[in-house]
Amino acid sequence: MRIVFFGTPELAVPSLEVLAAHHDVCAVVCQPDKPQGRSKELVVPPVKECALRLGIPVNQPVRLNDGAFEGWLRAQAPEVCVLVAYGRILKQPILDVPKHGFLNMHPSLLPRHRGPSPIQTSILEGDTETGITIMRLDAGTDSGDILLQERMAIAPDDSTASLSGRVAKRGAVLLGKSVGMLESGAVTYVPQDHSKATHTRMYAKEDGAIRWNSPARELHLLVRAANPWPVAYCNFRGELIRVHAARSTDEAHSLTPGTVLRTETDAILVGCGQGALALTVLQAPGRKPLTAAEFLRGRTVRAGDRFEDA
């Protein structure tokens, strides 16, 4: 089938690769290059890098709804458009361009976790299961009819990074299957039960802040959800320390939350509002992430020391 692919981050790359291997992906649409870091150097989106490697033309429109982009899309004559984490809202005139509409890969079991952060939210809320939904895009927020769904377990140590990697690979397979179903005409769409919908929000850097009076279990979920961005963080001796990995314990204590209970071979145990959080991978300003053992070789941390809220 002739396809125009919409996507921007790394999550969408496997889907583009799978579709390009079996169909005519005539163009890729992604968000514009964006400045990053102190130098404000423009960074190319992962999907653009992939498209250029595959020899596929790329369009990075700044405006979508002034008529010019719609005209461009019509000129591509796509039979179907496929969208994976494009990151912008498309209005109905654009959705109406391809004969078979838009297929969207959403990383949750819709109608649960609609919106921009389904993977982070599933971890932060302590879900033990998520999934992948292939749906027909409509003008609502992830409210279109469902073509395929597949469940996926969330491991106790999954982070947003690890879960995203598995979702990206499996979602690509399901998208390939879905486009094949369209091509053969063997498609049945099932409406979502909108009464069961839940909604996620866009996360900000501030959402990574550790508040030590929270239960250890909640902070463990935060650390997992915030990896790889924004990465959970707190203060220690006047420095901002990022916590890339941790585990929670039910160990009881009577100390002020944030107090170091003890250091172990592979962890720094810090008291929380309930239980304790064992910090296992930490990062000091200007340094790379270190295991707790490596971190402790570079500085002295003793029982009674304090980690402060960010």
VOPA-109348 format. One record per residue (C-alpha): x, y, z; residue in one letter; chain; residue number from 1. Coordinates in nm, 3 decimals, padded with zeros to 5 digits. Last residue first. Example, Ala and Ser with C-alpha at 12.3 -4.5 7.8 and 13.67 -1.06 7.14 Angstrom:
X 01.367	Y -00.106	Z 00.714	r s	c A	k 2
X 01.230	Y -00.450	Z 00.780	r a	c A	k 1
This chain:
X 01.439	Y 01.891	Z 04.527	r a	c A	k 310
X 01.366	Y 01.734	Z 04.863	r d	c A	k 309
X 01.672	Y 01.672	Z 05.078	r e	c A	k 308
X 01.897	Y 01.366	Z 05.117	r f	c A	k 307
X 02.031	Y 01.370	Z 05.470	r r	c A	k 306
X 02.324	Y 01.203	Z 05.643	r d	c A	k 305
X 02.233	Y 00.998	Z 05.950	r g	c A	k 304
X 02.403	Y 00.680	Z 05.831	r a	c A	k 303
X 02.712	Y 00.780	Z 05.637	r r	c A	k 302
X 02.797	Y 00.883	Z 05.282	r v	c A	k 301
X 03.160	Y 00.952	Z 05.196	r t	c A	k 300
X 03.232	Y 01.044	Z 04.838	r r	c A	k 299
X 03.391	Y 00.902	Z 04.523	r g	c A	k 298
X 03.391	Y 00.535	Z 04.616	r r	c A	k 297
X 03.030	Y 00.573	Z 04.729	r l	c A	k 296
X 02.916	Y 00.666	Z 04.378	r f	c A	k 295
X 03.090	Y 00.362	Z 04.230	r e	c A	k 294
X 02.916	Y 00.129	Z 04.476	r a	c A	k 293
X 02.583	Y 00.307	Z 04.422	r a	c A	k 292
X 02.617	Y 00.248	Z 04.048	r t	c A	k 291
X 02.713	Y 00.558	Z 03.857	r l	c A	k 290
X 02.535	Y 00.781	Z 03.605	r p	c A	k 289
X 02.778	Y 01.010	Z 03.418	r k	c A	k 288
X 02.905	Y 01.328	Z 03.580	r r	c A	k 287
X 02.839	Y 01.699	Z 03.525	r g	c A	k 286
X 02.609	Y 01.721	Z 03.827	r p	c A	k 285
X 02.602	Y 01.394	Z 04.028	r a	c A	k 284
X 02.428	Y 01.084	Z 03.895	r q	c A	k 283
X 02.291	Y 00.791	Z 04.092	r l	c A	k 282
X 02.215	Y 00.424	Z 04.027	r v	c A	k 281
X 02.118	Y 00.193	Z 04.317	r t	c A	k 280
X 01.924	Y 00.410	Z 04.560	r l	c A	k 279
X 01.741	Y 00.187	Z 04.811	r a	c A	k 278
X 01.419	Y 00.362	Z 04.910	r l	c A	k 277
X 01.286	Y 00.306	Z 05.260	r a	c A	k 276
X 00.954	Y 00.227	Z 05.422	r g	c A	k 275
X 00.678	Y 00.481	Z 05.477	r q	c A	k 274
X 00.742	Y 00.856	Z 05.472	r g	c A	k 273
X 01.084	Y 00.766	Z 05.334	r c	c A	k 272
X 01.416	Y 00.654	Z 05.482	r g	c A	k 271
X 01.716	Y 00.630	Z 05.250	r v	c A	k 270
X 01.916	Y 00.312	Z 05.188	r l	c A	k 269
X 02.221	Y 00.373	Z 04.969	r i	c A	k 268
X 02.271	Y 00.069	Z 04.746	r a	c A	k 267
X 02.500	Y -00.196	Z 04.598	r d	c A	k 266
X 02.732	Y -00.297	Z 04.880	r t	c A	k 265
X 02.512	Y -00.139	Z 05.143	r e	c A	k 264
X 02.490	Y 00.209	Z 05.293	r t	c A	k 263
X 02.281	Y 00.285	Z 05.598	r r	c A	k 262
X 01.963	Y 00.457	Z 05.719	r l	c A	k 261
X 02.031	Y 00.775	Z 05.523	r v	c A	k 260
X 01.773	Y 01.036	Z 05.626	r t	c A	k 259
X 01.535	Y 01.164	Z 05.359	r g	c A	k 258
X 01.227	Y 01.120	Z 05.574	r p	c A	k 257
X 01.305	Y 01.211	Z 05.938	r t	c A	k 256
X 01.387	Y 00.897	Z 06.133	r l	c A	k 255
X 01.150	Y 00.648	Z 06.299	r s	c A	k 254
X 01.223	Y 00.345	Z 06.083	r h	c A	k 253
X 01.039	Y 00.051	Z 05.926	r a	c A	k 252
X 01.185	Y -00.143	Z 05.632	r e	c A	k 251
X 00.915	Y -00.204	Z 05.373	r d	c A	k 250
X 01.166	Y -00.179	Z 05.088	r t	c A	k 249
X 01.168	Y 00.003	Z 04.755	r s	c A	k 248
X 01.416	Y -00.035	Z 04.472	r r	c A	k 247
X 01.617	Y 00.228	Z 04.289	r a	c A	k 246
X 01.733	Y 00.336	Z 03.945	r a	c A	k 245
X 01.823	Y 00.659	Z 03.764	r h	c A	k 244
X 01.834	Y 00.886	Z 04.069	r v	c A	k 243
X 01.959	Y 01.232	Z 03.980	r r	c A	k 242
X 02.148	Y 01.429	Z 04.243	r i	c A	k 241
X 02.127	Y 01.809	Z 04.258	r l	c A	k 240
X 02.409	Y 01.925	Z 04.480	r e	c A	k 239
X 02.384	Y 02.122	Z 04.805	r g	c A	k 238
X 02.494	Y 01.838	Z 05.028	r r	c A	k 237
X 02.243	Y 01.602	Z 04.866	r f	c A	k 236
X 01.945	Y 01.730	Z 04.670	r n	c A	k 235
X 01.674	Y 01.535	Z 04.485	r c	c A	k 234
X 01.608	Y 01.404	Z 04.133	r y	c A	k 233
X 01.402	Y 01.157	Z 03.933	r a	c A	k 232
X 01.498	Y 01.143	Z 03.564	r v	c A	k 231
X 01.309	Y 01.384	Z 03.327	r p	c A	k 230
X 01.320	Y 01.170	Z 03.121	r w	c A	k 229
X 01.487	Y 00.828	Z 03.079	r p	c A	k 228
X 01.367	Y 00.719	Z 03.337	r n	c A	k 227
X 01.097	Y 00.925	Z 03.510	r a	c A	k 226
X 00.848	Y 00.637	Z 03.531	r a	c A	k 225
X 01.095	Y 00.406	Z 03.707	r r	c A	k 224
X 01.204	Y 00.669	Z 03.960	r v	c A	k 223
X 00.841	Y 00.770	Z 04.021	r l	c A	k 222
X 00.732	Y 00.409	Z 04.078	r l	c A	k 221
X 01.011	Y 00.368	Z 04.335	r h	c A	k 220
X 00.897	Y 00.693	Z 04.497	r l	c A	k 219
X 00.545	Y 00.558	Z 04.530	r e	c A	k 218
X 00.667	Y 00.235	Z 04.692	r r	c A	k 217
X 00.890	Y 00.429	Z 04.931	r a	c A	k 216
X 00.591	Y 00.620	Z 05.066	r p	c A	k 215
X 00.611	Y 00.999	Z 05.024	r s	c A	k 214
X 00.784	Y 01.207	Z 05.293	r n	c A	k 213
X 01.097	Y 01.205	Z 05.076	r w	c A	k 212
X 00.954	Y 01.423	Z 04.802	r r	c A	k 211
X 01.152	Y 01.343	Z 04.487	r i	c A	k 210
X 01.119	Y 01.585	Z 04.193	r a	c A	k 209
X 01.080	Y 01.417	Z 03.854	r g	c A	k 208
X 00.746	Y 01.586	Z 03.783	r d	c A	k 207
X 00.928	Y 01.921	Z 03.774	r e	c A	k 206
X 01.072	Y 01.837	Z 03.433	r k	c A	k 205
X 00.720	Y 01.829	Z 03.291	r a	c A	k 204
X 00.483	Y 01.547	Z 03.199	r y	c A	k 203
X 00.206	Y 01.589	Z 02.943	r m	c A	k 202
X -00.120	Y 01.456	Z 03.079	r r	c A	k 201
X -00.296	Y 01.119	Z 03.082	r t	c A	k 200
X -00.666	Y 01.050	Z 03.044	r h	c A	k 199
X -00.890	Y 00.763	Z 03.152	r t	c A	k 198
X -01.174	Y 00.627	Z 02.938	r a	c A	k 197
X -01.420	Y 00.373	Z 03.075	r k	c A	k 196
X -01.734	Y 00.563	Z 02.974	r s	c A	k 195
X -01.589	Y 00.599	Z 02.623	r h	c A	k 194
X -01.632	Y 00.228	Z 02.554	r d	c A	k 193
X -01.430	Y 00.218	Z 02.233	r q	c A	k 192
X -01.592	Y 00.131	Z 01.900	r p	c A	k 191
X -01.478	Y -00.194	Z 01.732	r v	c A	k 190
X -01.340	Y -00.186	Z 01.378	r y	c A	k 189
X -01.347	Y -00.492	Z 01.154	r t	c A	k 188
X -01.095	Y -00.528	Z 00.874	r v	c A	k 187
X -01.037	Y -00.806	Z 00.621	r a	c A	k 186
X -01.015	Y -00.586	Z 00.308	r g	c A	k 185
X -00.691	Y -00.752	Z 00.198	r s	c A	k 184
X -00.493	Y -00.427	Z 00.199	r e	c A	k 183
X -00.653	Y -00.314	Z 00.522	r l	c A	k 182
X -00.559	Y -00.642	Z 00.689	r m	c A	k 181
X -00.202	Y -00.604	Z 00.565	r g	c A	k 180
X -00.192	Y -00.253	Z 00.713	r v	c A	k 179
X -00.302	Y -00.402	Z 01.044	r s	c A	k 178
X -00.038	Y -00.675	Z 01.041	r k	c A	k 177
X 00.238	Y -00.422	Z 00.981	r g	c A	k 176
X 00.096	Y -00.209	Z 01.260	r l	c A	k 175
X 00.095	Y -00.510	Z 01.491	r l	c A	k 174
X 00.460	Y -00.586	Z 01.418	r v	c A	k 173
X 00.561	Y -00.223	Z 01.472	r a	c A	k 172
X 00.373	Y -00.218	Z 01.801	r g	c A	k 171
X 00.577	Y -00.517	Z 01.917	r r	c A	k 170
X 00.908	Y -00.342	Z 01.861	r k	c A	k 169
X 00.802	Y -00.001	Z 01.995	r a	c A	k 168
X 00.621	Y -00.149	Z 02.295	r v	c A	k 167
X 00.931	Y -00.345	Z 02.397	r r	c A	k 166
X 01.152	Y -00.037	Z 02.379	r g	c A	k 165
X 00.897	Y 00.181	Z 02.551	r s	c A	k 164
X 00.885	Y -00.064	Z 02.843	r l	c A	k 163
X 01.261	Y -00.043	Z 02.890	r s	c A	k 162
X 01.277	Y 00.337	Z 02.873	r a	c A	k 161
X 00.965	Y 00.405	Z 03.080	r t	c A	k 160
X 01.120	Y 00.183	Z 03.345	r s	c A	k 159
X 01.041	Y -00.181	Z 03.410	r d	c A	k 158
X 01.163	Y -00.324	Z 03.742	r d	c A	k 157
X 00.838	Y -00.492	Z 03.851	r p	c A	k 156
X 00.775	Y -00.609	Z 03.491	r a	c A	k 155
X 00.480	Y -00.461	Z 03.301	r i	c A	k 154
X 00.292	Y -00.733	Z 03.114	r a	c A	k 153
X 00.167	Y -00.673	Z 02.759	r m	c A	k 152
X -00.182	Y -00.707	Z 02.616	r r	c A	k 151
X -00.259	Y -00.687	Z 02.244	r e	c A	k 150
X -00.523	Y -00.482	Z 02.065	r q	c A	k 149
X -00.628	Y -00.461	Z 01.700	r l	c A	k 148
X -00.872	Y -00.254	Z 01.490	r l	c A	k 147
X -01.011	Y -00.017	Z 01.753	r i	c A	k 146
X -01.244	Y 00.274	Z 01.675	r d	c A	k 145
X -01.113	Y 00.621	Z 01.750	r g	c A	k 144
X -01.098	Y 00.797	Z 02.087	r s	c A	k 143
X -00.726	Y 00.865	Z 02.114	r d	c A	k 142
X -00.801	Y 01.235	Z 02.174	r t	c A	k 141
X -01.082	Y 01.326	Z 01.936	r g	c A	k 140
X -01.058	Y 01.415	Z 01.566	r a	c A	k 139
X -01.048	Y 01.050	Z 01.463	r d	c A	k 138
X -00.765	Y 00.802	Z 01.418	r l	c A	k 137
X -00.851	Y 00.443	Z 01.333	r r	c A	k 136
X -00.702	Y 00.226	Z 01.603	r m	c A	k 135
X -00.409	Y -00.005	Z 01.672	r i	c A	k 134
X -00.387	Y -00.054	Z 02.048	r t	c A	k 133
X -00.083	Y -00.180	Z 02.235	r i	c A	k 132
X -00.074	Y -00.308	Z 02.590	r g	c A	k 131
X -00.043	Y -00.241	Z 02.959	r t	c A	k 130
X -00.027	Y -00.469	Z 03.259	r e	c A	k 129
X 00.104	Y -00.450	Z 03.615	r t	c A	k 128
X -00.016	Y -00.094	Z 03.662	r d	c A	k 127
X 00.154	Y 00.091	Z 03.948	r g	c A	k 126
X 00.013	Y 00.435	Z 03.869	r e	c A	k 125
X 00.356	Y 00.574	Z 03.781	r l	c A	k 124
X 00.423	Y 00.281	Z 03.549	r i	c A	k 123
X 00.100	Y 00.319	Z 03.350	r s	c A	k 122
X 00.144	Y 00.696	Z 03.352	r t	c A	k 121
X 00.491	Y 00.688	Z 03.198	r q	c A	k 120
X 00.371	Y 00.456	Z 02.921	r i	c A	k 119
X 00.046	Y 00.643	Z 02.850	r p	c A	k 118
X 00.202	Y 00.991	Z 02.833	r s	c A	k 117
X 00.037	Y 01.202	Z 02.560	r p	c A	k 116
X -00.334	Y 01.118	Z 02.586	r g	c A	k 115
X -00.557	Y 00.819	Z 02.646	r r	c A	k 114
X -00.456	Y 00.601	Z 02.939	r h	c A	k 113
X -00.736	Y 00.341	Z 02.944	r r	c A	k 112
X -00.972	Y 00.348	Z 02.642	r p	c A	k 111
X -00.750	Y 00.197	Z 02.516	r l	c A	k 110
X -00.508	Y -00.070	Z 02.629	r l	c A	k 109
X -00.196	Y 00.144	Z 02.609	r s	c A	k 108
X 00.086	Y 00.229	Z 02.369	r p	c A	k 107
X -00.116	Y 00.388	Z 02.084	r h	c A	k 106
X -00.042	Y 00.287	Z 01.724	r m	c A	k 105
X -00.256	Y 00.503	Z 01.495	r n	c A	k 104
X -00.406	Y 00.417	Z 01.157	r l	c A	k 103
X -00.521	Y 00.715	Z 00.953	r f	c A	k 102
X -00.794	Y 00.714	Z 00.687	r g	c A	k 101
X -00.846	Y 00.433	Z 00.440	r h	c A	k 100
X -00.890	Y 00.655	Z 00.133	r k	c A	k 99
X -00.634	Y 00.907	Z 00.260	r p	c A	k 98
X -00.732	Y 01.277	Z 00.284	r v	c A	k 97
X -01.010	Y 01.271	Z 00.546	r d	c A	k 96
X -00.776	Y 01.293	Z 00.845	r l	c A	k 95
X -00.636	Y 01.618	Z 00.702	r i	c A	k 94
X -00.980	Y 01.778	Z 00.675	r p	c A	k 93
X -01.064	Y 01.639	Z 01.024	r q	c A	k 92
X -00.793	Y 01.814	Z 01.224	r k	c A	k 91
X -00.458	Y 01.664	Z 01.319	r l	c A	k 90
X -00.314	Y 01.719	Z 01.666	r i	c A	k 89
X 00.064	Y 01.710	Z 01.707	r r	c A	k 88
X 00.305	Y 01.470	Z 01.878	r g	c A	k 87
X 00.377	Y 01.228	Z 01.594	r y	c A	k 86
X 00.377	Y 00.939	Z 01.841	r a	c A	k 85
X 00.302	Y 00.674	Z 01.578	r v	c A	k 84
X 00.077	Y 00.768	Z 01.285	r l	c A	k 83
X 00.006	Y 00.569	Z 00.969	r v	c A	k 82
X -00.158	Y 00.727	Z 00.665	r c	c A	k 81
X -00.354	Y 00.513	Z 00.421	r v	c A	k 80
X -00.402	Y 00.502	Z 00.044	r e	c A	k 79
X -00.166	Y 00.796	Z 00.014	r p	c A	k 78
X -00.198	Y 01.027	Z -00.288	r a	c A	k 77
X 00.118	Y 01.228	Z -00.217	r q	c A	k 76
X -00.050	Y 01.532	Z -00.376	r a	c A	k 75
X -00.326	Y 01.510	Z -00.118	r r	c A	k 74
X -00.066	Y 01.546	Z 00.158	r l	c A	k 73
X 00.081	Y 01.859	Z -00.001	r w	c A	k 72
X -00.262	Y 02.017	Z -00.030	r g	c A	k 71
X -00.337	Y 01.940	Z 00.334	r e	c A	k 70
X -00.003	Y 02.096	Z 00.426	r f	c A	k 69
X -00.087	Y 02.416	Z 00.241	r a	c A	k 68
X -00.440	Y 02.445	Z 00.379	r g	c A	k 67
X -00.348	Y 02.653	Z 00.683	r d	c A	k 66
X -00.405	Y 02.365	Z 00.924	r n	c A	k 65
X -00.069	Y 02.198	Z 00.968	r l	c A	k 64
X 00.181	Y 02.476	Z 01.033	r r	c A	k 63
X 00.548	Y 02.416	Z 01.112	r v	c A	k 62
X 00.565	Y 02.131	Z 00.865	r p	c A	k 61
X 00.855	Y 01.884	Z 00.878	r q	c A	k 60
X 00.829	Y 01.690	Z 00.549	r n	c A	k 59
X 01.073	Y 01.405	Z 00.485	r v	c A	k 58
X 01.147	Y 01.216	Z 00.160	r p	c A	k 57
X 01.234	Y 00.845	Z 00.208	r i	c A	k 56
X 01.586	Y 00.725	Z 00.130	r g	c A	k 55
X 01.593	Y 00.463	Z 00.407	r l	c A	k 54
X 01.872	Y 00.641	Z 00.594	r r	c A	k 53
X 01.687	Y 00.969	Z 00.542	r l	c A	k 52
X 01.373	Y 00.815	Z 00.689	r a	c A	k 51
X 01.559	Y 00.676	Z 00.991	r c	c A	k 50
X 01.720	Y 01.009	Z 01.074	r e	c A	k 49
X 01.384	Y 01.181	Z 01.033	r k	c A	k 48
X 01.224	Y 00.930	Z 01.270	r v	c A	k 47
X 01.495	Y 00.994	Z 01.530	r p	c A	k 46
X 01.424	Y 01.370	Z 01.531	r p	c A	k 45
X 01.721	Y 01.586	Z 01.416	r v	c A	k 44
X 01.876	Y 01.808	Z 01.683	r v	c A	k 43
X 01.940	Y 02.178	Z 01.623	r l	c A	k 42
X 02.216	Y 02.315	Z 01.843	r e	c A	k 41
X 02.088	Y 02.533	Z 02.123	r k	c A	k 40
X 02.444	Y 02.548	Z 02.264	r s	c A	k 39
X 02.316	Y 02.509	Z 02.619	r r	c A	k 38
X 02.128	Y 02.194	Z 02.533	r g	c A	k 37
X 01.873	Y 02.135	Z 02.261	r q	c A	k 36
X 01.736	Y 02.320	Z 01.959	r p	c A	k 35
X 01.456	Y 02.139	Z 01.773	r k	c A	k 34
X 01.435	Y 01.986	Z 01.426	r d	c A	k 33
X 01.077	Y 02.018	Z 01.303	r p	c A	k 32
X 00.812	Y 01.755	Z 01.387	r q	c A	k 31
X 00.774	Y 01.455	Z 01.161	r c	c A	k 30
X 00.608	Y 01.364	Z 00.832	r v	c A	k 29
X 00.750	Y 01.079	Z 00.624	r v	c A	k 28
X 00.689	Y 01.027	Z 00.254	r a	c A	k 27
X 00.627	Y 00.759	Z -00.010	r c	c A	k 26
X 00.618	Y 00.459	Z 00.222	r v	c A	k 25
X 00.547	Y 00.198	Z -00.047	r d	c A	k 24
X 00.499	Y -00.121	Z 00.153	r h	c A	k 23
X 00.683	Y -00.423	Z 00.294	r h	c A	k 22
X 01.022	Y -00.302	Z 00.420	r a	c A	k 21
X 00.904	Y 00.057	Z 00.462	r a	c A	k 20
X 00.629	Y -00.060	Z 00.697	r l	c A	k 19
X 00.869	Y -00.248	Z 00.924	r v	c A	k 18
X 01.126	Y 00.033	Z 00.935	r e	c A	k 17
X 00.864	Y 00.301	Z 01.003	r l	c A	k 16
X 00.719	Y 00.094	Z 01.287	r s	c A	k 15
X 01.065	Y 00.034	Z 01.436	r p	c A	k 14
X 01.133	Y 00.413	Z 01.435	r v	c A	k 13
X 00.814	Y 00.529	Z 01.609	r a	c A	k 12
X 00.930	Y 00.491	Z 01.971	r l	c A	k 11
X 01.253	Y 00.675	Z 01.880	r e	c A	k 10
X 01.058	Y 00.998	Z 01.848	r p	c A	k 9
X 00.880	Y 01.181	Z 01.558	r t	c A	k 8
X 00.601	Y 01.005	Z 01.370	r g	c A	k 7
X 00.368	Y 01.038	Z 01.070	r f	c A	k 6
X 00.406	Y 00.791	Z 00.782	r f	c A	k 5
X 00.256	Y 00.850	Z 00.437	r v	c A	k 4
X 00.163	Y 00.516	Z 00.288	r i	c A	k 3
X 00.103	Y 00.360	Z -00.055	r r	c A	k 2
X 00.000	Y 00.000	Z 00.000	r m	c A	k 1
